[in-house]
Structures are given as C-alpha cells and as structure tokens.
Amino acid sequence: MKAIIPFKKQNAKSRLASILNIEERERFALAMLEDVISSLRKSKVKEITVLAMSDQDLGSSGAGIEVCNKGLNEAINDQFADARA
C-alpha cells in the first residue's frame, strides 16, 4: 500500500491565525505531518510520499518527498491518475 500526504508549510493552518502566529502554525503543521508519517509506518504502509509545494525543511521523516510545481489538488489528482495507469 502507498500513502500520499499533501503538505503545505507556508501559511499552514491559517484558520488558527487568531490564536497562533505563523511560526507556531508551521511547527504545528510539521508536528502533525510527523505524527501522520509515524502512524503510517506503524500500520506497515510500505511507501510514503509527501507532496510539498517546495523543498521545505520537512525534517528527517524518512518519507519520500515530491515537490509540486502546481497546486496540491492538481498534484494529488496526477498521483491518482498515475496509480490507475
């Protein structure tokens, strides 16, 4: 099984802007990403790919990182199309 995780660090979790500043929201988003990757590893997912908008500092998750030159929605749709081919 393969997992694809869309991730955007810039202006992450914008709905929390009233209670967290941008750096806190970015750290929160990274922590959530690490939790998701950890859970997927425990569930024996063999291939984990993070779709990111840039080569952001995503930590040392060990997941594959694919940089998107287009929007995340379009990149996700491309991943599904590739999986069906």
C-alpha positions, 0 to 999 in steps of 0.5 A: 500500500502507498500513502500520499500526504499533501503538505503545505508549510507556508501559511499552514493552518491559517484558520488558527491565525487568531490564536497562533502566529505563523511560526507556531502554525508551521511547527504545528503543521510539521508536528502533525505531518510527523505524527501522520508519517509515524502512524503510517509506518506503524500500520506497515504502509510500505511507501510514503510520499509527501507532496510539498509545494517546495523543498521545505525543511520537512525534517528527517521523516524518512518519507519520500518527498515530491515537490509540486510545481502546481497546486496540491489538488492538481498534484494529488489528482496526477498521483491518482491518475498515475496509480490507475495507469 
